[in-house]
Amino acid sequence: MATLTFAISALVLTAPAYAGKPVGSDKGAETEQTGGTDETGIHAAVRIEYSGSVAPNGGTGNVTSADVNWSPPPCWYAPYLGAKDFKKEMSANIKEMSANIKEAASAPGMAGTPGAAIGQTKAHYEDGFGWEDHPGYEDYNVAKDGEGMFWAGVENPDEPDILKRSSCTELPFWVDNGEAPPPRYERAITPEILAALAYQHMELPGTEVTLAPAQTTKVNLPTWAWLDKTDFQEVRATASINVPGFALTATTTAKPVSLKLEPGTPDAETYPASGECGFDDDGSIGEPYAKGKADQTPPCGITYLRSSGDGTFNLQATITWDIAWTGTGDAGGDLPDGIFENAQAVTVQEIQTVNR
């Protein structure tokens, strides 16, 4: 039956497409992603709303996961259509596909599988035909309209791998209001999936470090680096879904925990030696330079051991953010640390001496 399931799923809409558009702030502080139609007044199809510190126009944010093996979900299952809307959608699809198959029936090599799959699809949703773990429906469950929704696979439009993006191929299935999808649908939308999507769309502030001396420094002269405590606060992004009989939300929170400096040349020393400067108790990083500190070692900084010549060194400043989430039903947990990098050009000159 697995082969038949695949054949049918190729003929029905299992991945309603959706696009992002801004709502509210013109800076993209809130975005939504939606799909399907809403012609009957019933909220039809997936709708995910993003709010908080998120990328404008539904785009992906600037966070990079410190865990190279982690990625947002490529697809998931979520509420799609009520029974009457689903019947209208499926009936139109089946009619169109039947006409296409009839037209192509005389083509060389044309087998009967597509036509059989369409017949099985109709029987599955109209006449109660089912198989293991796939109960059939009578007249598209129209008698239960308003008491639940058909769920379907949804592609993550920001997943670059088309095979992963289109891997939620299960047939649309019914879920009663207030009930959870059957356990076998492991990718059914959850607060954790929403948290991962909020992570994917989160926008973190830049990391331009204050340097002293600024921009141009001298060989063997300690360069002090710091970030003021007002520059970095907690950042939050929320993703939510709300359809009749079903609502979930998750908020992802990022807290800055460290700054790593990479001088852009091996001919340099960092302070501390690891180049990683932790946050102080007051929320700042490092210590501002002040008169009288020229001979001191900065708690966070760099000493360049050679000149940059006619060019510059590319100082890389990377903030690491600790990221956690909370969601509906007291759910919550940790997500991989996020990192955000910023490059700054630094000119290093030889100290000029005058011989008398």
C-alpha positions in Angstrom: 0.0 0.0 0.0 3.0 2.3 0.4 3.4 2.6 -3.4 -0.3 3.4 -3.8 0.0 6.1 -1.1 2.9 7.7 -2.9 1.0 7.6 -6.2 -2.0 9.2 -4.7 -0.1 11.8 -2.8 1.5 12.9 -6.1 -2.0 13.7 -7.4 -3.3 15.7 -4.5 -2.4 19.0 -3.0 -0.2 18.0 0.0 1.9 21.2 0.2 -0.1 24.4 0.0 2.3 27.1 -1.1 2.5 30.3 0.8 4.3 33.6 0.6 5.4 36.2 3.2 4.1 39.7 3.4 4.4 42.4 6.1 1.6 43.4 8.5 1.8 46.2 10.9 5.3 47.8 11.0 6.8 48.9 7.8 10.1 47.8 9.2 9.0 44.2 9.2 8.6 43.9 13.0 5.7 41.7 12.2 5.3 39.4 9.2 2.9 36.7 8.3 3.1 33.7 6.0 -0.2 32.4 4.6 -1.6 30.2 1.9 -4.6 28.7 0.3 -7.9 30.6 0.0 -10.3 32.1 2.4 -13.2 32.6 0.0 -15.9 31.1 2.3 -14.9 33.0 5.4 -13.5 29.9 7.0 -9.8 30.4 7.6 -8.5 28.1 5.0 -4.9 26.9 4.9 -1.8 27.4 6.9 -1.1 30.8 8.4 2.0 31.5 10.5 2.5 34.9 12.0 5.8 36.2 13.1 6.3 39.1 15.5 9.1 40.7 17.5 12.6 41.0 16.3 12.1 39.3 12.9 13.4 39.9 9.4 11.3 42.3 7.3 8.9 41.1 4.6 8.9 37.5 5.9 12.6 36.9 5.1 15.0 34.9 7.0 17.0 36.5 9.8 20.7 37.0 10.3 21.3 34.3 12.9 23.7 31.5 12.1 23.5 28.3 14.2 26.7 27.5 16.0 25.7 23.8 15.4 26.4 23.1 11.8 24.2 20.0 12.0 21.1 21.9 13.0 18.7 23.4 10.5 15.1 24.6 10.7 12.3 22.1 9.7 12.2 21.7 5.9 8.4 20.9 6.0 5.7 20.1 8.4 2.0 19.1 8.6 -0.5 21.8 9.7 -4.3 22.6 9.4 -5.2 23.2 5.8 -8.9 23.3 5.0 -12.3 22.6 6.6 -14.3 19.7 5.2 -16.5 21.7 2.7 -13.5 23.7 1.4 -11.5 20.5 1.1 -14.2 18.8 -0.9 -14.4 21.8 -3.2 -10.6 21.8 -3.7 -10.3 18.1 -4.2 -13.2 17.7 -6.5 -11.8 20.4 -8.8 -8.3 18.8 -8.7 -9.7 15.3 -9.4 -11.8 16.6 -12.3 -8.8 18.4 -13.9 -6.4 15.5 -13.5 -9.0 13.0 -14.9 -9.3 15.2 -18.0 -5.5 15.4 -18.3 -5.1 11.6 -18.0 -7.9 11.0 -20.6 -6.2 13.3 -23.0 -2.9 11.6 -22.6 -4.2 8.0 -22.5 -3.1 7.3 -26.0 0.5 8.4 -25.4 3.2 5.7 -25.8 4.0 4.0 -22.5 1.0 5.4 -20.7 0.2 3.1 -17.8 -3.0 2.8 -15.8 -1.4 3.8 -12.5 -2.4 7.5 -12.5 -6.0 6.7 -13.4 -6.1 4.0 -10.7 -4.6 6.4 -8.2 -7.3 9.0 -8.9 -9.9 6.4 -8.4 -8.4 5.3 -5.1 -8.2 9.0 -4.0 -11.9 9.5 -4.7 -12.8 6.3 -2.9 -10.6 7.3 0.1 -12.3 10.7 0.6 -15.8 9.9 -0.7 -16.6 6.2 0.0 -14.6 5.4 3.2 -11.9 3.4 1.5 -8.9 3.1 3.8 -5.9 1.0 4.7 -3.6 0.5 7.7 -3.2 3.8 9.6 -5.2 5.6 6.8 -8.9 5.6 7.7 -11.3 6.5 4.9 -13.8 9.3 4.9 -17.5 9.6 3.8 -18.2 12.5 1.5 -15.0 14.3 2.6 -16.2 14.5 6.2 -18.7 17.2 5.3 -21.0 16.0 8.1 -18.2 17.1 10.5 -17.5 20.5 8.9 -16.7 22.9 11.7 -15.7 20.1 14.0 -12.1 19.8 12.7 -9.9 20.4 9.7 -8.0 18.4 7.1 -4.2 18.8 7.7 -1.6 18.7 4.9 2.1 19.0 4.3 3.6 22.5 4.1 6.9 23.3 2.6 9.4 25.7 4.3 10.0 28.2 1.4 13.4 29.0 2.8 14.7 25.4 2.6 17.1 25.2 -0.3 17.0 21.4 -0.7 13.9 20.6 -2.8 14.0 17.0 -1.8 13.8 17.9 1.9 11.4 20.7 1.3 8.9 18.4 -0.5 9.4 15.4 1.8 6.1 15.8 3.7 4.1 13.6 1.3 1.4 12.1 3.5 -2.1 12.4 2.2 -4.2 15.1 3.8 -5.8 13.8 7.0 -8.6 14.8 9.3 -8.0 16.1 12.9 -10.9 16.9 15.2 -10.8 20.3 17.0 -8.9 20.0 20.2 -7.3 16.7 19.3 -3.7 16.0 18.4 -2.7 14.5 15.1 -2.0 10.7 15.2 1.5 10.0 16.6 2.7 8.6 13.2 2.7 12.2 11.9 6.0 13.1 13.5 6.3 16.4 11.6 2.9 17.7 12.7 3.2 21.3 13.8 4.3 21.8 17.4 5.5 24.6 19.5 9.0 23.3 19.0 8.7 23.6 15.2 7.3 27.1 15.6 10.3 28.0 17.9 12.7 26.7 15.2 10.9 28.9 12.6 11.1 31.9 14.9 14.8 31.2 15.2 15.1 31.1 11.4 13.5 34.5 11.1 15.1 36.2 14.1 17.1 39.5 13.5 19.9 40.2 15.9 21.6 43.6 16.3 25.0 44.3 14.7 28.3 43.8 16.5 30.5 46.8 15.7 33.0 46.9 18.5 34.3 50.1 19.9 38.1 50.2 19.5 40.7 52.5 21.0 42.7 53.5 19.1 39.8 53.7 16.6 40.4 52.3 13.1 44.1 53.1 13.0 46.4 51.6 15.6 50.1 51.0 16.0 52.3 47.9 16.0 52.8 46.5 19.5 50.3 49.0 21.0 47.4 47.3 22.8 44.1 48.0 21.1 41.2 48.1 23.6 37.8 46.6 22.5 34.5 46.9 24.2 30.7 46.9 23.8 28.5 49.0 25.9 25.8 47.3 28.0 23.1 49.3 26.2 24.1 47.8 22.9 22.8 44.3 23.6 19.6 43.2 25.3 17.5 40.1 25.1 16.0 39.6 21.7 12.7 37.8 21.2 10.9 36.5 18.1 7.5 34.8 18.1 5.8 32.4 15.7 2.2 31.4 16.0 -0.6 29.6 14.2 -4.3 30.2 14.9 -7.1 28.5 13.0 -10.6 27.4 14.2 -10.2 24.8 16.9 -6.4 25.0 16.9 -3.8 27.5 18.2 -0.1 27.3 19.0 2.6 29.8 19.7 6.3 29.8 20.6 8.7 32.5 21.5 12.4 32.2 21.0 14.7 34.3 23.2 18.3 35.1 22.5 20.7 36.4 25.2 24.2 37.6 24.3 26.9 35.6 26.2 30.3 36.3 24.6 32.3 38.2 22.1 35.1 36.6 20.1 37.7 38.7 18.3 39.6 37.3 15.4 42.3 39.9 14.3 42.5 39.0 10.7 46.2 38.0 10.8 48.1 35.4 12.8 50.6 38.1 13.7 48.6 39.4 16.6 47.8 38.6 20.2 44.3 38.7 21.7 43.2 39.4 25.3 42.3 37.0 26.7 44.4 34.6 24.7 41.3 32.7 23.4 40.0 35.9 21.9 36.7 35.3 23.6 35.5 38.1 25.9 32.7 37.3 28.3 29.9 39.6 29.4 30.4 41.5 32.7 27.8 41.5 35.4 26.5 44.8 34.2 25.9 43.4 30.7 28.9 45.1 29.0 31.9 43.4 27.3 35.4 44.6 27.9 36.3 47.9 29.4 36.4 51.4 27.8 39.9 52.9 27.3 40.7 55.9 29.4 43.7 58.1 29.9 46.4 56.5 32.0 45.7 52.9 30.7 48.2 53.0 27.8 50.6 50.6 29.6 47.9 48.3 30.9 46.7 45.0 29.3 43.1 45.4 28.2 40.6 42.8 29.5 39.3 42.5 25.9 41.5 43.6 23.0 44.3 42.9 20.5 47.9 43.8 20.0 49.0 43.7 16.3 52.6 42.5 15.8 53.1 43.8 12.3 51.9 46.6 10.1 49.0 46.2 7.7 51.1 47.9 5.0 49.0 49.7 2.4 45.9 47.8 3.3 43.9 46.8 6.4 43.3 43.8 8.6 39.8 42.3 8.6 38.9 42.2 12.3 36.0 39.8 12.8 33.8 40.3 15.8 31.4 37.5 16.6 28.7 37.6 19.2 27.5 34.3 20.6 23.9 34.2 21.7 22.3 31.7 24.1 18.9 30.8 22.6 16.0 29.1 24.3 12.3 28.9 23.7 8.9 28.7 25.4 5.6 27.7 24.0 2.0 26.6 24.3 1.3 24.2 27.1 4.4 25.1 29.2 6.6 23.6 26.5 10.1 24.9 26.2 13.8 24.0 25.8 17.1 25.1 24.3 18.0 25.7 20.7 21.6 25.8 19.4 23.6 28.9 20.2 23.3 31.6 17.5 26.2 33.6 16.2 26.3 36.9 14.4 29.5 38.2 12.8 30.6 41.6 11.8 33.8 42.6 10.1 35.7 45.8 10.7 38.7 47.2 8.8 41.7 48.0 11.0 44.8 49.9 9.8 48.0 49.0 11.7 51.0 51.4 11.3 54.6 51.1 12.3 55.5 53.4 15.2 57.5 56.2 13.8 60.7 57.2 15.7 62.8 60.3 15.2 66.6 59.9 15.4 68.5 63.0 16.5 
